[in-house]
Amino acid sequence: MSNFGGGGGGGERGGKRGKFSRFAAPRKLVEPEEALDYKNVAYLSKFVTPNGKIQSRKRTGFSGQNQRILAEAIKRARIIGLMPFVGRG
């Protein structure tokens, strides 16, 4: 048997395991309360850490599509100068 993990279980010899159990309840998708627009800086700043990093999907609860829209809006606001690239302080 090789050390390069194959299909299933994981175990001692490597292998890739899924992140979520197939028996677990499906994740609840969170919809944005306001529009994910680069001009809405007050709302976008809720999804940026104090160090200036964009929060992950796990943290925001958005779907992949909404997370990409969020990241694009934050990046546009940074380029225009409405939001800082780095944290406060």
LINZI-V283573 format. One record per helix or strand of 3 or more residues. SS is the DSSP state (a for helix, b for strand). FROM is the first residue (numbers start at 0). TO is the last residue. If there is no record, write none. Layout:
BEGIN
{{SS | FROM | TO} {SS | FROM | TO}}
END
This chain:
BEGIN
{{a | 40 | 46} {a | 56 | 59} {a | 63 | 79}}
END
